[in-house]
């Protein structure tokens, strides 16, 4: 039997972990001001940076 994420990648979601980090107040305000989903957008920006080798 194969893991579900190998059978149907559309249904697989990565495991989420709680993280506590410190960021500049103005950066956090700008992210929150960008509207609902700011944490998801931040996650995507970090992922794109890592995938682009800019870390």
C-alpha distance matrix in Angstrom:
0.0 3.8 6.8 9.0 11.7 10.3 9.6 13.0 15.4 18.1 16.7 15.9 19.0 19.8 20.8 24.5 26.9 30.6 33.0 36.8 38.7 42.3 43.4 46.8 48.0 48.9 45.4 43.9 46.5 45.8 42.1 42.7 45.4 43.0 41.7 38.6 35.4 37.1 34.4 31.8 34.2 34.9 31.2 31.0 34.2 32.9 29.6 31.7 34.1 31.5 29.9 33.5 34.2 37.1 36.3
3.8 0.0 3.8 6.4 8.3 6.6 6.7 10.2 12.0 15.1 14.0 12.9 16.0 16.7 18.1 21.8 24.4 28.1 30.3 34.1 35.8 39.4 40.2 43.6 44.9 45.7 42.1 40.7 43.4 42.5 38.8 39.6 42.3 39.8 38.6 35.7 32.4 34.0 31.3 28.6 30.9 31.5 27.8 27.5 30.6 29.4 26.0 28.0 30.4 27.8 26.1 29.7 30.6 33.4 32.7
6.8 3.8 0.0 3.8 5.6 5.5 6.6 9.0 10.1 13.1 11.5 9.8 12.5 13.1 14.3 18.1 20.6 24.3 26.6 30.4 32.2 35.8 36.7 40.1 41.3 42.2 38.7 37.1 39.8 39.1 35.4 36.1 38.8 36.5 35.3 32.3 29.0 30.5 27.8 25.2 27.6 28.2 24.5 24.4 27.6 26.3 23.1 25.4 27.7 25.2 23.9 27.6 28.4 31.0 30.1
9.0 6.4 3.8 0.0 3.8 5.3 5.0 6.0 7.6 9.9 8.0 7.0 10.3 11.9 13.5 17.1 20.2 23.7 26.2 30.0 31.8 35.3 35.9 39.2 40.1 40.8 37.3 35.7 38.1 37.3 33.5 34.0 36.6 34.2 32.8 29.7 26.5 28.4 25.9 23.1 25.6 26.6 23.1 22.8 26.3 25.5 22.3 24.4 27.2 25.1 23.6 27.3 28.6 30.9 30.2
11.7 8.3 5.6 3.8 0.0 3.8 5.5 5.5 4.9 8.0 7.0 4.9 8.0 9.3 11.7 15.2 18.3 21.9 24.1 27.8 29.3 32.6 33.0 36.2 37.4 37.9 34.3 32.9 35.4 34.4 30.7 31.5 34.1 31.5 30.4 27.5 24.1 25.8 23.4 20.4 22.6 23.5 20.0 19.5 22.8 22.0 18.7 20.7 23.5 21.4 19.9 23.5 24.8 27.2 26.6
10.3 6.6 5.5 5.3 3.8 0.0 3.8 5.8 6.0 9.7 9.8 8.4 11.6 12.6 15.0 18.6 21.5 25.2 27.1 30.8 32.1 35.4 35.7 38.9 40.2 40.6 37.0 35.8 38.4 37.1 33.5 34.6 37.0 34.3 33.4 30.7 27.3 28.8 26.5 23.4 25.2 26.2 22.6 21.7 24.8 24.0 20.4 22.0 24.7 22.5 20.5 23.9 25.3 28.0 27.8
9.6 6.7 6.6 5.0 5.5 3.8 0.0 3.8 6.4 9.1 9.0 9.1 12.8 14.7 17.2 20.6 23.8 27.4 29.6 33.3 34.7 38.0 38.2 41.3 42.4 42.7 39.1 37.8 40.1 38.9 35.2 36.0 38.3 35.5 34.3 31.4 28.2 30.2 28.1 24.9 26.9 28.2 24.8 23.7 27.1 26.6 23.1 24.6 27.5 25.6 23.5 26.8 28.5 31.1 31.0
13.0 10.2 9.0 6.0 5.5 5.8 3.8 0.0 3.8 5.5 5.8 6.9 10.6 13.2 16.0 19.1 22.6 25.9 28.1 31.7 33.1 36.2 36.2 39.2 40.0 40.1 36.6 35.3 37.3 36.0 32.4 33.1 35.2 32.3 31.0 28.1 25.0 27.2 25.4 22.0 24.0 25.7 22.5 21.3 24.8 24.7 21.3 22.7 25.9 24.4 22.3 25.6 27.6 29.9 29.9
15.4 12.0 10.1 7.6 4.9 6.0 6.4 3.8 0.0 3.8 5.4 5.1 8.3 10.5 13.8 16.6 20.1 23.4 25.3 28.8 29.9 33.0 32.8 35.7 36.7 36.7 33.2 32.0 34.1 32.7 29.1 30.1 32.2 29.2 28.2 25.6 22.3 24.1 22.3 18.9 20.6 22.2 19.0 17.6 21.0 21.0 17.6 18.9 22.1 20.7 18.6 21.8 23.9 26.1 26.2
18.1 15.1 13.1 9.9 8.0 9.7 9.1 5.5 3.8 0.0 3.8 5.7 8.2 11.3 14.5 16.8 20.5 23.5 25.4 28.8 29.9 32.8 32.4 35.1 35.7 35.6 32.1 30.8 32.6 31.1 27.5 28.2 30.1 27.1 25.8 23.1 20.0 22.3 20.9 17.4 19.1 21.2 18.4 16.9 20.5 21.0 17.9 19.0 22.5 21.7 19.7 22.7 25.2 26.9 27.2
16.7 14.0 11.5 8.0 7.0 9.8 9.0 5.8 5.4 3.8 0.0 3.8 6.5 10.1 12.6 15.1 18.8 21.8 24.2 27.7 29.3 32.3 32.3 35.2 35.6 35.8 32.5 30.8 32.6 31.6 27.9 28.2 30.3 27.6 26.0 22.9 20.0 22.4 20.7 17.5 19.9 21.7 18.7 18.0 21.8 22.0 19.1 20.8 24.1 23.1 21.6 24.9 27.0 28.6 28.4
15.9 12.9 9.8 7.0 4.9 8.4 9.1 6.9 5.1 5.7 3.8 0.0 3.8 6.7 9.4 12.2 15.8 19.1 21.4 25.0 26.5 29.7 29.9 33.0 33.8 34.2 30.8 29.1 31.4 30.4 26.7 27.2 29.7 27.2 25.8 22.8 19.6 21.5 19.2 16.2 18.7 20.0 16.6 16.3 19.9 19.5 16.6 18.8 21.7 20.3 19.1 22.6 24.3 26.0 25.5
19.0 16.0 12.5 10.3 8.0 11.6 12.8 10.6 8.3 8.2 6.5 3.8 0.0 3.8 6.5 8.7 12.4 15.5 17.8 21.3 22.9 26.1 26.4 29.4 30.1 30.7 27.3 25.6 27.8 27.1 23.3 23.8 26.4 24.1 22.8 19.8 16.5 18.2 15.7 12.9 15.7 16.7 13.4 13.6 17.2 16.7 14.2 16.8 19.6 18.3 17.7 21.2 22.7 24.0 23.2
19.8 16.7 13.1 11.9 9.3 12.6 14.7 13.2 10.5 11.3 10.1 6.7 3.8 0.0 3.8 6.3 9.6 13.0 15.0 18.6 20.1 23.5 24.0 27.3 28.3 29.1 25.7 24.0 26.7 26.1 22.4 23.2 26.1 24.0 23.1 20.4 16.8 17.8 14.8 12.5 15.2 15.3 11.7 12.5 15.8 14.5 12.1 15.2 17.4 15.8 15.7 19.3 20.3 21.5 20.3
20.8 18.1 14.3 13.5 11.7 15.0 17.2 16.0 13.8 14.5 12.6 9.4 6.5 3.8 0.0 3.8 6.7 10.3 12.7 16.5 18.5 22.1 23.1 26.6 27.6 28.8 25.6 23.6 26.4 26.4 22.7 23.1 26.4 24.8 23.7 20.9 17.6 18.3 14.9 13.5 16.6 16.1 12.6 14.4 17.4 15.7 14.0 17.5 19.2 17.4 18.0 21.5 22.0 23.0 21.2
24.5 21.8 18.1 17.1 15.2 18.6 20.6 19.1 16.6 16.8 15.1 12.2 8.7 6.3 3.8 0.0 3.8 6.9 9.4 13.0 15.2 18.7 19.8 23.3 24.0 25.4 22.4 20.2 23.0 23.2 19.6 19.8 23.2 22.0 20.9 18.2 15.1 15.5 11.8 11.2 14.4 13.6 10.5 13.1 15.7 14.0 13.3 16.9 18.2 16.9 18.1 21.4 21.8 22.1 20.2
26.9 24.4 20.6 20.2 18.3 21.5 23.8 22.6 20.1 20.5 18.8 15.8 12.4 9.6 6.7 3.8 0.0 3.8 6.3 10.0 12.6 16.2 17.9 21.5 22.4 24.3 21.5 19.2 22.3 23.0 19.6 19.9 23.5 22.8 22.0 19.6 16.7 16.4 12.6 12.9 15.9 14.2 11.5 14.7 16.7 14.4 14.4 18.1 18.7 17.3 19.2 22.2 22.1 22.1 19.6
30.6 28.1 24.3 23.7 21.9 25.2 27.4 25.9 23.4 23.5 21.8 19.1 15.5 13.0 10.3 6.9 3.8 0.0 3.8 6.9 10.0 13.5 15.5 19.1 19.7 21.9 19.5 16.9 19.9 21.1 18.0 17.9 21.6 21.5 20.7 18.6 16.2 15.4 11.7 13.2 16.0 13.9 12.1 15.8 17.2 15.1 16.0 19.6 19.8 18.8 21.2 23.8 23.6 23.0 20.3
33.0 30.3 26.6 26.2 24.1 27.1 29.6 28.1 25.3 25.4 24.2 21.4 17.8 15.0 12.7 9.4 6.3 3.8 0.0 3.8 6.4 10.1 12.3 15.9 17.0 19.4 16.9 14.8 18.1 19.4 16.5 17.0 20.7 20.7 20.6 19.1 16.7 15.1 11.6 13.5 15.5 12.7 11.5 15.2 15.8 13.4 15.0 18.4 17.9 17.1 20.0 22.2 21.6 20.6 17.7
36.8 34.1 30.4 30.0 27.8 30.8 33.3 31.7 28.8 28.8 27.7 25.0 21.3 18.6 16.5 13.0 10.0 6.9 3.8 0.0 3.8 7.1 9.9 13.4 14.3 17.2 15.3 13.1 16.4 18.2 15.9 16.2 19.9 20.5 20.7 19.7 17.9 15.7 12.7 15.4 16.9 13.8 13.5 17.2 17.2 14.9 17.2 20.2 19.3 18.9 22.1 23.9 23.0 21.5 18.5
38.7 35.8 32.2 31.8 29.3 32.1 34.7 33.1 29.9 29.9 29.3 26.5 22.9 20.1 18.5 15.2 12.6 10.0 6.4 3.8 0.0 3.8 6.5 10.2 11.9 14.6 12.6 11.1 14.7 16.2 14.4 15.4 18.8 19.4 20.3 19.9 18.1 15.3 12.8 15.6 16.2 12.7 13.1 16.5 15.6 13.3 16.2 18.8 17.3 17.3 20.8 22.0 21.0 19.0 16.0
42.3 39.4 35.8 35.3 32.6 35.4 38.0 36.2 33.0 32.8 32.3 29.7 26.1 23.5 22.1 18.7 16.2 13.5 10.1 7.1 3.8 0.0 3.8 6.9 8.8 11.8 10.4 9.5 12.9 14.7 13.7 14.8 17.8 18.9 20.2 20.5 19.2 16.0 14.3 17.4 17.3 13.8 15.1 18.2 16.7 14.9 18.3 20.3 18.5 19.1 22.6 23.2 22.2 19.7 17.0
43.4 40.2 36.7 35.9 33.0 35.7 38.2 36.2 32.8 32.4 32.3 29.9 26.4 24.0 23.1 19.8 17.9 15.5 12.3 9.9 6.5 3.8 0.0 3.8 6.3 8.5 6.8 6.7 10.1 11.4 10.9 12.6 15.1 16.1 17.9 18.8 17.7 14.2 13.2 16.2 15.5 12.0 14.1 16.8 14.7 13.6 17.3 18.7 16.9 18.2 21.6 21.8 21.1 18.2 16.1
46.8 43.6 40.1 39.2 36.2 38.9 41.3 39.2 35.7 35.1 35.2 33.0 29.4 27.3 26.6 23.3 21.5 19.1 15.9 13.4 10.2 6.9 3.8 0.0 3.8 5.5 5.3 6.5 8.8 10.1 10.9 12.6 14.3 15.8 18.1 19.7 19.1 15.4 15.3 18.4 17.1 14.1 16.8 19.0 16.6 16.1 19.9 20.8 18.8 20.7 23.9 23.6 23.1 19.8 18.2
48.0 44.9 41.3 40.1 37.4 40.2 42.4 40.0 36.7 35.7 35.6 33.8 30.1 28.3 27.6 24.0 22.4 19.7 17.0 14.3 11.9 8.8 6.3 3.8 0.0 3.8 5.4 5.2 6.2 8.6 10.0 10.6 12.1 14.4 16.3 18.0 18.2 14.7 15.1 18.5 17.4 14.9 17.9 20.2 18.2 18.2 21.9 22.8 21.4 23.4 26.4 26.2 26.1 22.9 21.4
48.9 45.7 42.2 40.8 37.9 40.6 42.7 40.1 36.7 35.6 35.8 34.2 30.7 29.1 28.8 25.4 24.3 21.9 19.4 17.2 14.6 11.8 8.5 5.5 3.8 0.0 3.8 5.5 5.1 6.1 8.6 9.9 10.3 12.4 14.9 17.4 17.7 14.2 15.4 18.4 16.6 14.6 18.0 19.6 17.3 18.0 21.7 22.0 20.7 23.2 25.9 25.4 25.6 22.3 21.4
45.4 42.1 38.7 37.3 34.3 37.0 39.1 36.6 33.2 32.1 32.5 30.8 27.3 25.7 25.6 22.4 21.5 19.5 16.9 15.3 12.6 10.4 6.8 5.3 5.4 3.8 0.0 3.8 5.5 5.2 6.2 8.7 9.8 10.8 13.5 15.6 15.2 11.5 12.5 15.2 13.3 11.0 14.4 15.9 13.5 14.2 17.9 18.2 17.0 19.5 22.2 21.7 22.1 18.9 18.1
43.9 40.7 37.1 35.7 32.9 35.8 37.8 35.3 32.0 30.8 30.8 29.1 25.6 24.0 23.6 20.2 19.2 16.9 14.8 13.1 11.1 9.5 6.7 6.5 5.2 5.5 3.8 0.0 3.8 5.4 5.1 6.2 8.4 10.0 11.7 13.3 13.1 9.5 10.2 13.5 12.4 10.2 13.4 15.6 14.0 14.6 18.0 19.0 18.2 20.3 23.0 23.2 23.6 20.8 19.6
46.5 43.4 39.8 38.1 35.4 38.4 40.1 37.3 34.1 32.6 32.6 31.4 27.8 26.7 26.4 23.0 22.3 19.9 18.1 16.4 14.7 12.9 10.1 8.8 6.2 5.1 5.5 3.8 0.0 3.8 5.5 5.2 5.9 8.6 10.4 12.7 13.6 10.4 12.2 15.3 14.0 12.7 16.2 17.9 16.5 17.6 20.9 21.5 21.0 23.5 25.9 25.8 26.6 23.7 22.8
45.8 42.5 39.1 37.3 34.4 37.1 38.9 36.0 32.7 31.1 31.6 30.4 27.1 26.1 26.4 23.2 23.0 21.1 19.4 18.2 16.2 14.7 11.4 10.1 8.6 6.1 5.2 5.4 3.8 0.0 3.8 5.5 5.0 6.3 9.2 12.0 12.6 9.4 11.8 14.2 12.1 11.3 15.0 16.0 14.3 16.1 19.2 19.3 18.9 21.8 23.8 23.5 24.6 21.7 21.4
42.1 38.8 35.4 33.5 30.7 33.5 35.2 32.4 29.1 27.5 27.9 26.7 23.3 22.4 22.7 19.6 19.6 18.0 16.5 15.9 14.4 13.7 10.9 10.9 10.0 8.6 6.2 5.1 5.5 3.8 0.0 3.8 5.4 5.3 7.5 9.5 9.3 5.7 8.0 10.5 8.7 7.9 11.5 12.8 11.6 13.3 16.2 16.7 16.8 19.3 21.3 21.5 22.7 20.1 19.7
42.7 39.6 36.1 34.0 31.5 34.6 36.0 33.1 30.1 28.2 28.2 27.2 23.8 23.2 23.1 19.8 19.9 17.9 17.0 16.2 15.4 14.8 12.6 12.6 10.6 9.9 8.7 6.2 5.2 5.5 3.8 0.0 3.8 5.3 5.8 7.5 8.6 6.0 8.4 11.2 10.5 10.3 13.4 15.0 14.6 16.2 18.8 19.7 20.1 22.4 24.3 24.8 26.1 23.7 23.0
45.4 42.3 38.8 36.6 34.1 37.0 38.3 35.2 32.2 30.1 30.3 29.7 26.4 26.1 26.4 23.2 23.5 21.6 20.7 19.9 18.8 17.8 15.1 14.3 12.1 10.3 9.8 8.4 5.9 5.0 5.4 3.8 0.0 3.8 5.2 8.5 10.4 8.3 11.5 13.7 12.3 12.7 16.1 17.1 16.3 18.5 21.1 21.3 21.8 24.5 26.2 26.3 27.8 25.3 25.1
43.0 39.8 36.5 34.2 31.5 34.3 35.5 32.3 29.2 27.1 27.6 27.2 24.1 24.0 24.8 22.0 22.8 21.5 20.7 20.5 19.4 18.9 16.1 15.8 14.4 12.4 10.8 10.0 8.6 6.3 5.3 5.3 3.8 0.0 3.8 7.1 8.3 6.5 10.2 11.5 9.5 10.8 14.1 14.3 13.8 16.5 18.7 18.6 19.5 22.3 23.5 23.6 25.6 23.3 23.5
41.7 38.6 35.3 32.8 30.4 33.4 34.3 31.0 28.2 25.8 26.0 25.8 22.8 23.1 23.7 20.9 22.0 20.7 20.6 20.7 20.3 20.2 17.9 18.1 16.3 14.9 13.5 11.7 10.4 9.2 7.5 5.8 5.2 3.8 0.0 3.8 6.3 6.2 9.7 10.9 10.1 11.9 14.6 15.1 15.5 18.0 19.8 20.1 21.5 23.9 25.0 25.6 27.7 25.7 25.6
38.6 35.7 32.3 29.7 27.5 30.7 31.4 28.1 25.6 23.1 22.9 22.8 19.8 20.4 20.9 18.2 19.6 18.6 19.1 19.7 19.9 20.5 18.8 19.7 18.0 17.4 15.6 13.3 12.7 12.0 9.5 7.5 8.5 7.1 3.8 0.0 3.8 5.7 8.3 9.0 9.5 11.6 13.4 14.2 15.5 17.6 18.9 19.8 21.6 23.6 24.5 25.6 27.7 26.1 25.8
35.4 32.4 29.0 26.5 24.1 27.3 28.2 25.0 22.3 20.0 20.0 19.6 16.5 16.8 17.6 15.1 16.7 16.2 16.7 17.9 18.1 19.2 17.7 19.1 18.2 17.7 15.2 13.1 13.6 12.6 9.3 8.6 10.4 8.3 6.3 3.8 0.0 3.8 5.5 5.3 6.3 8.7 9.9 10.7 12.4 14.4 15.4 16.5 18.4 20.1 21.0 22.4 24.4 23.2 22.8
37.1 34.0 30.5 28.4 25.8 28.8 30.2 27.2 24.1 22.3 22.4 21.5 18.2 17.8 18.3 15.5 16.4 15.4 15.1 15.7 15.3 16.0 14.2 15.4 14.7 14.2 11.5 9.5 10.4 9.4 5.7 6.0 8.3 6.5 6.2 5.7 3.8 0.0 3.8 5.4 5.0 6.1 8.5 9.8 10.4 12.3 14.1 15.1 16.4 18.4 19.7 20.8 22.5 20.7 20.3
34.4 31.3 27.8 25.9 23.4 26.5 28.1 25.4 22.3 20.9 20.7 19.2 15.7 14.8 14.9 11.8 12.6 11.7 11.6 12.7 12.8 14.3 13.2 15.3 15.1 15.4 12.5 10.2 12.2 11.8 8.0 8.4 11.5 10.2 9.7 8.3 5.5 3.8 0.0 3.8 5.4 5.0 6.1 8.6 9.8 10.6 12.2 14.2 15.3 16.6 18.2 19.8 21.1 19.7 18.7
31.8 28.6 25.2 23.1 20.4 23.4 24.9 22.0 18.9 17.4 17.5 16.2 12.9 12.5 13.5 11.2 12.9 13.2 13.5 15.4 15.6 17.4 16.2 18.4 18.5 18.4 15.2 13.5 15.3 14.2 10.5 11.2 13.7 11.5 10.9 9.0 5.3 5.4 3.8 0.0 3.8 5.4 5.0 6.2 8.7 9.9 10.4 12.2 14.2 15.4 16.3 18.1 19.9 19.0 18.5
34.2 30.9 27.6 25.6 22.6 25.2 26.9 24.0 20.6 19.1 19.9 18.7 15.7 15.2 16.6 14.4 15.9 16.0 15.5 16.9 16.2 17.3 15.5 17.1 17.4 16.6 13.3 12.4 14.0 12.1 8.7 10.5 12.3 9.5 10.1 9.5 6.3 5.0 5.4 3.8 0.0 3.8 5.4 5.0 6.2 8.6 9.7 10.4 12.2 14.2 15.1 16.2 18.3 17.0 17.0
34.9 31.5 28.2 26.6 23.5 26.2 28.2 25.7 22.2 21.2 21.7 20.0 16.7 15.3 16.1 13.6 14.2 13.9 12.7 13.8 12.7 13.8 12.0 14.1 14.9 14.6 11.0 10.2 12.7 11.3 7.9 10.3 12.7 10.8 11.9 11.6 8.7 6.1 5.0 5.4 3.8 0.0 3.8 5.4 5.1 6.2 8.6 9.9 10.6 12.4 14.2 15.2 16.6 14.9 14.3
31.2 27.8 24.5 23.1 20.0 22.6 24.8 22.5 19.0 18.4 18.7 16.6 13.4 11.7 12.6 10.5 11.5 12.1 11.5 13.5 13.1 15.1 14.1 16.8 17.9 18.0 14.4 13.4 16.2 15.0 11.5 13.4 16.1 14.1 14.6 13.4 9.9 8.5 6.1 5.0 5.4 3.8 0.0 3.8 5.5 5.2 6.1 8.6 9.9 10.7 12.2 14.1 15.4 14.5 13.6
31.0 27.5 24.4 22.8 19.5 21.7 23.7 21.3 17.6 16.9 18.0 16.3 13.6 12.5 14.4 13.1 14.7 15.8 15.2 17.2 16.5 18.2 16.8 19.0 20.2 19.6 15.9 15.6 17.9 16.0 12.8 15.0 17.1 14.3 15.1 14.2 10.7 9.8 8.6 6.2 5.0 5.4 3.8 0.0 3.8 5.4 5.0 6.0 8.5 9.8 10.3 11.9 14.1 13.5 13.6
34.2 30.6 27.6 26.3 22.8 24.8 27.1 24.8 21.0 20.5 21.8 19.9 17.2 15.8 17.4 15.7 16.7 17.2 15.8 17.2 15.6 16.7 14.7 16.6 18.2 17.3 13.5 14.0 16.5 14.3 11.6 14.6 16.3 13.8 15.5 15.5 12.4 10.4 9.8 8.7 6.2 5.1 5.5 3.8 0.0 3.8 5.5 5.1 6.1 8.7 9.8 10.4 12.2 10.8 11.2
32.9 29.4 26.3 25.5 22.0 24.0 26.6 24.7 21.0 21.0 22.0 19.5 16.7 14.5 15.7 14.0 14.4 15.1 13.4 14.9 13.3 14.9 13.6 16.1 18.2 18.0 14.2 14.6 17.6 16.1 13.3 16.2 18.5 16.5 18.0 17.6 14.4 12.3 10.6 9.9 8.6 6.2 5.2 5.4 3.8 0.0 3.8 5.5 5.1 6.2 8.6 9.8 10.6 9.4 8.6
29.6 26.0 23.1 22.3 18.7 20.4 23.1 21.3 17.6 17.9 19.1 16.6 14.2 12.1 14.0 13.3 14.4 16.0 15.0 17.2 16.2 18.3 17.3 19.9 21.9 21.7 17.9 18.0 20.9 19.2 16.2 18.8 21.1 18.7 19.8 18.9 15.4 14.1 12.2 10.4 9.7 8.6 6.1 5.0 5.5 3.8 0.0 3.8 5.4 5.2 6.1 8.5 9.8 10.0 9.8
31.7 28.0 25.4 24.4 20.7 22.0 24.6 22.7 18.9 19.0 20.8 18.8 16.8 15.2 17.5 16.9 18.1 19.6 18.4 20.2 18.8 20.3 18.7 20.8 22.8 22.0 18.2 19.0 21.5 19.3 16.7 19.7 21.3 18.6 20.1 19.8 16.5 15.1 14.2 12.2 10.4 9.9 8.6 6.0 5.1 5.5 3.8 0.0 3.8 5.5 5.0 6.0 8.5 8.6 9.8
34.1 30.4 27.7 27.2 23.5 24.7 27.5 25.9 22.1 22.5 24.1 21.7 19.6 17.4 19.2 18.2 18.7 19.8 17.9 19.3 17.3 18.5 16.9 18.8 21.4 20.7 17.0 18.2 21.0 18.9 16.8 20.1 21.8 19.5 21.5 21.6 18.4 16.4 15.3 14.2 12.2 10.6 9.9 8.5 6.1 5.1 5.4 3.8 0.0 3.8 5.5 5.0 6.1 5.1 6.2
31.5 27.8 25.2 25.1 21.4 22.5 25.6 24.4 20.7 21.7 23.1 20.3 18.3 15.8 17.4 16.9 17.3 18.8 17.1 18.9 17.3 19.1 18.2 20.7 23.4 23.2 19.5 20.3 23.5 21.8 19.3 22.4 24.5 22.3 23.9 23.6 20.1 18.4 16.6 15.4 14.2 12.4 10.7 9.8 8.7 6.2 5.2 5.5 3.8 0.0 3.8 5.3 5.0 5.9 5.6
29.9 26.1 23.9 23.6 19.9 20.5 23.5 22.3 18.6 19.7 21.6 19.1 17.7 15.7 18.0 18.1 19.2 21.2 20.0 22.1 20.8 22.6 21.6 23.9 26.4 25.9 22.2 23.0 25.9 23.8 21.3 24.3 26.2 23.5 25.0 24.5 21.0 19.7 18.2 16.3 15.1 14.2 12.2 10.3 9.8 8.6 6.1 5.0 5.5 3.8 0.0 3.8 5.5 7.7 8.8
33.5 29.7 27.6 27.3 23.5 23.9 26.8 25.6 21.8 22.7 24.9 22.6 21.2 19.3 21.5 21.4 22.2 23.8 22.2 23.9 22.0 23.2 21.8 23.6 26.2 25.4 21.7 23.2 25.8 23.5 21.5 24.8 26.3 23.6 25.6 25.6 22.4 20.8 19.8 18.1 16.2 15.2 14.1 11.9 10.4 9.8 8.5 6.0 5.0 5.3 3.8 0.0 3.8 5.5 8.2
34.2 30.6 28.4 28.6 24.8 25.3 28.5 27.6 23.9 25.2 27.0 24.3 22.7 20.3 22.0 21.8 22.1 23.6 21.6 23.0 21.0 22.2 21.1 23.1 26.1 25.6 22.1 23.6 26.6 24.6 22.7 26.1 27.8 25.6 27.7 27.7 24.4 22.5 21.1 19.9 18.3 16.6 15.4 14.1 12.2 10.6 9.8 8.5 6.1 5.0 5.5 3.8 0.0 3.8 5.7
37.1 33.4 31.0 30.9 27.2 28.0 31.1 29.9 26.1 26.9 28.6 26.0 24.0 21.5 23.0 22.1 22.1 23.0 20.6 21.5 19.0 19.7 18.2 19.8 22.9 22.3 18.9 20.8 23.7 21.7 20.1 23.7 25.3 23.3 25.7 26.1 23.2 20.7 19.7 19.0 17.0 14.9 14.5 13.5 10.8 9.4 10.0 8.6 5.1 5.9 7.7 5.5 3.8 0.0 3.8
36.3 32.7 30.1 30.2 26.6 27.8 31.0 29.9 26.2 27.2 28.4 25.5 23.2 20.3 21.2 20.2 19.6 20.3 17.7 18.5 16.0 17.0 16.1 18.2 21.4 21.4 18.1 19.6 22.8 21.4 19.7 23.0 25.1 23.5 25.6 25.8 22.8 20.3 18.7 18.5 17.0 14.3 13.6 13.6 11.2 8.6 9.8 9.8 6.2 5.6 8.8 8.2 5.7 3.8 0.0
